[in-house]
Amino acid sequence: MAKRKLLFIRNVILFTFTAFGGAQAHISLLLKYFVKNNRFVSEEELLELNALAQVLPGPASTQTLVGIAYKVGGLRLAILTFLIWIFPSAAFMTFAAISYARFDQKARFAEVFRFIQPIALGIVAFGAYHLSRKVLVSQLTILLAISAVIATLVLRNAYVFPMAILIGGMVSSAIDTPKEETELRVKLLSNINPKKFSYFIALLLFMAILGAIINTTSPFSLPIRLFENFYRNGMFIFGGGQVLVPLMFTEFVQMKHYLQASGFLSGFAIQQALPGPTFSFTSYVGALSMKNFGYGLFGQIIGGTVAVLGVNLPGLILVLFIVPFWDDLKKISRIKHSLSGINAVSVGFIVAAFILLLKPIGFDVVAIGIMAVTFVVLNFTKISPPLIVIAGILIGYFI
C-alpha cells in the first residue's frame, strides 16, 4: 500500500508541473495520470468527482485531485496532495509579486510587460465568450446574467457577488426542479453533519468579525482582512479561475484599491503561463496588496500565504466533507438545476469585470488590437494562453 501511495505522489508531482490551461484542460491529464497510466480510480469515479467539483464552490481541479487522493489514501494523503499541487505555482506567484513591487518603477520592467495587459484582457474576453455559449441557453439564464452585470456595475459592493450567486441558484432551482423531489431532498440532506457544517460557517464569521473590530493600524489587520476576503470568495466562486480573476479585479482593484490595474493584469498574464491551479493567482494579489500598504518582504510572504490558503480552504473542506456521501447527494436534481442560474450569474460577473478592465486601456488602438488578436487566436486556433503570454513578454523584451 505504501508503494501505491508513493506512486500516486509521483503522479501528483507530474500532474502539477504539466497541468496548463485551467480546469477544462486538466481533466484530460487527470484521466491520463490517475486512470489510464495507473488505475487509482475508475474513469466513472473520476468523472463523478469532477461533477461534484462543478457543483461545489471553489477550484474544480484542486477539489477533483484532492477527492482522488482521499479515495486512494484517506485524509493525510489528501492534504499532502493539496500542498504538493498548490505550493509551486503559489510560491512562484508570490515571488512575482515581490519582484513586481520592487521593480515596477523601472522603465525597462514596464516596457517588457507593456503587451501583457491587453493579452490578459483578450484571455478574459475569450473566457467570457466560451462560458456564455455553454451557459446562456435560455431566457432565464440571459436575464440572470444581465442582472448580475447591472448589479456589479451599479452597486460596487463585494457582497453583491455571494448574494447574486445565491439568488441565481435559488431562482433556477425553484423554476426547473420537480416538486415531487422535496421529500427525497430532505431525507438525503439529513446525512450532512451539522457540527462540521457549523464549523465551516463559523470560521468565515469569526474572521469577518475579527477583521471588522481589529484596529486598522495594527500590523495584523490587513492579513486578517485579506484572509476573510479570500475565504469568502472561495465560498461563493462557481466556475473556477475564469470567474475568480474578474471578481478579484472588481473587489481588490476597483472597490478596495489594494493594488493597481496594471499590476493586477501583469500578474494574471504571468499566471496564464504557469502550470498548476489558477487559484494560486491569489497569492500574487495578497503579496502585492501587502506591499502597497507598506509591509516588507516577510509581510508580503504572509500576504501570499493567507490569500492562497483562504481561497482554497472552503473548497478543500467541502470536498472532504461531501465525498463520503456524494453517492446520495448527486441524486438531488435541485442541486443540479441550481447550477444553470449560478453559472449564468458567473457569466454576468465576468462581463461586468471585463467592462471595468477596459477602462484603464481607454482608446489605445495598439492595446485594443492586441486584445482582439489574442481573442481571435484563442478562439480559432489550438494555441494555448501560455504560449501567447510568453510571446508577449519576448516581444516586449526585444522590441
C-alpha positions, -999 to 999 in steps of 0.1 A, spaced: 0 0 0 29 24 8 43 17 -27 9 26 -42 8 59 -23 44 68 -34 34 61 -70 4 83 -65 25 112 -51 49 108 -81 19 112 -104 7 142 -85 41 159 -90 40 151 -127 5 165 -130 14 196 -110 42 206 -135 23 197 -167 -12 210 -159 -16 240 -182 -48 255 -194 -73 256 -165 -99 231 -152 -112 222 -186 -78 211 -198 -68 195 -165 -95 168 -167 -77 151 -197 -44 150 -177 -63 136 -146 -75 108 -168 -40 102 -181 -22 101 -147 -48 86 -124 -69 64 -146 -51 52 -177 -14 51 -167 -21 39 -132 -57 29 -122 -60 47 -89 -97 53 -96 -121 43 -124 -130 67 -151 -165 68 -138 -153 77 -103 -131 105 -118 -159 120 -138 -182 118 -107 -156 136 -86 -153 163 -113 -191 167 -114 -190 171 -76 -163 198 -80 -185 216 -106 -214 216 -81 -193 230 -52 -178 264 -50 -140 267 -52 -112 254 -75 -126 225 -96 -92 209 -104 -80 211 -68 -111 196 -55 -111 167 -80 -74 159 -73 -79 161 -36 -110 138 -39 -90 112 -58 -63 114 -31 -89 109 -4 -102 78 -21 -67 64 -26 -52 71 9 -75 90 31 -72 124 48 -34 125 52 -28 118 15 -55 143 5 -38 171 25 -3 162 12 -16 161 -24 -32 196 -19 1 210 -6 22 195 -35 -4 208 -60 -7 243 -47 28 251 -35 49 256 -67 26 280 -85 17 299 -53 54 303 -44 62 315 -79 33 340 -79 43 353 -45 79 358 -58 65 375 -89 45 399 -68 76 407 -47 97 413 -78 70 435 -94 66 455 -62 104 462 -61 109 469 -98 76 484 -110 91 519 -111 118 509 -136 111 518 -171 126 486 -185 102 464 -165 72 484 -177 84 481 -213 88 443 -212 53 439 -198 36 465 -219 19 439 -242 8 417 -213 -22 437 -201 -41 437 -234 -32 400 -238 -47 393 -204 -79 412 -214 -81 391 -246 -79 359 -224 -107 372 -201 -128 381 -232 -123 346 -246 -133 330 -212 -164 351 -211 -174 342 -246 -166 305 -242 -185 302 -210 -215 322 -222 -220 300 -252 -224 270 -229 -244 287 -201 -267 313 -217 -291 290 -234 -324 302 -222 -342 335 -215 -339 329 -177 -301 325 -178 -297 355 -201 -318 376 -177 -298 364 -147 -265 373 -165 -277 408 -174 -290 413 -139 -255 403 -125 -238 428 -148 -261 456 -138 -258 448 -100 -220 447 -102 -216 480 -121 -242 499 -101 -237 486 -65 -199 482 -64 -200 461 -32 -181 429 -26 -212 412 -10 -231 416 -43 -212 385 -55 -223 359 -29 -259 373 -28 -262 372 -66 -248 337 -67 -273 325 -41 -303 343 -57 -294 329 -92 -291 294 -79 -324 296 -60 -343 311 -89 -332 284 -114 -336 256 -89 -371 267 -80 -382 270 -116 -366 239 -130 -368 213 -102 -398 189 -100 -418 195 -68 -421 157 -60 -384 156 -52 -388 177 -20 -391 147 4 -361 129 -11 -340 160 -8 -349 165 29 -341 128 36 -307 129 18 -296 163 33 -302 148 68 -270 129 63 -250 161 64 -231 165 97 -244 198 112 -215 202 135 -189 201 107 -210 225 86 -213 249 115 -175 249 119 -173 258 82 -196 288 85 -182 298 119 -147 303 106 -159 328 80 -180 347 106 -151 347 131 -126 361 106 -151 387 93 -159 399 128 -122 399 138 -113 418 106 -140 444 114 -132 451 150 -94 450 149 -76 483 148 -68 491 111 -34 504 122 -25 471 137 1 451 117 -23 421 119 -52 440 104 -46 436 67 -36 399 68 -68 391 87 -89 411 63 -72 395 33 -79 360 47 -116 369 53 -119 384 18 -104 353 1 -122 328 23 -155 345 14 -146 345 -23 -136 308 -20 -171 300 -6 -190 316 -34 -169 312 -65 -185 288 -90 -169 283 -124 -132 282 -114 -104 307 -121 -121 323 -151 -147 336 -127 -124 342 -97 -100 365 -115 -126 391 -128 -142 391 -93 -109 398 -76 -103 427 -100 -136 442 -92 -131 439 -54 -94 445 -49 -87 470 -77 -120 488 -83 -136 487 -49 -109 485 -23 -79 498 -42 -55 473 -27 -35 473 -60 -35 490 -94 -49 476 -126 -15 474 -143 -1 453 -115 -31 430 -114 -32 424 -151 5 417 -153 2 391 -126 -28 375 -142 -9 371 -175 21 356 -157 -3 331 -141 -15 320 -175 20 310 -185 23 286 -155 11 251 -149 -10 244 -118 -41 259 -103 -54 293 -115 -64 300 -79 -28 304 -69 -30 338 -86 -45 349 -52 -10 346 -37 2 373 -61 -28 396 -52 -22 390 -15 15 397 -16 12 428 -38 -16 442 -16 7 438 15 35 457 -3 12 485 -13 2 490 23 39 493 35 47 458 46 81 444 40 93 411 25 81 389 54 47 407 53 44 400 16 51 363 21 24 363 48 0 380 24 6 355 -3 2 326 21 -31 338 38 -46 346 3 -40 312 -13 -50 293 19 -81 314 24 -94 310 -11 -87 272 -12 -99 262 23 -137 263 17 -135 241 -14 -110 218 3 -132 214 34 -163 210 14 -150 182 -9 -136 163 21 -169 166 39 -191 156 9 -171 128 -8 -182 102 18 -219 107 9 -216 120 -26 -235 89 -39 -266 102 -21 -261 139 -28 -258 135 -65 -294 122 -67 -308 156 -57 -317 173 -90 -324 205 -72 -287 209 -68 -281 201 -104 -308 226 -116 -293 254 -94 -261 253 -115 -277 269 -145 -286 300 -125 -252 301 -107 -233 298 -139 -254 325 -156 -247 349 -128 -210 340 -130 -210 349 -167 -225 383 -158 -197 389 -133 -171 382 -160 -188 406 -184 -190 433 -158 -154 428 -148 -143 429 -185 -160 463 -188 -142 476 -158 -109 461 -171 -112 480 -203 -113 514 -186 -75 516 -179 -68 509 -216 -92 536 -229 -89 542 -267 -54 528 -271 -56 514 -306 -25 491 -302 -38 477 -270 -72 470 -284 -57 454 -314 -35 431 -293 -66 422 -272 -86 414 -304 -58 393 -319 -54 373 -286 -92 366 -286 -91 355 -323 -61 333 -318 -76 315 -288 -110 312 -305 -99 299 -339 -66 281 -332 -53 255 -308 -26 278 -295 -27 279 -257 -27 310 -234 8 302 -220 24 305 -255 7 338 -262 18 353 -229 54 341 -234 54 356 -269 41 389 -255 69 390 -229 95 382 -255 82 408 -280 82 434 -252 118 425 -243 133 426 -277 114 455 -293 
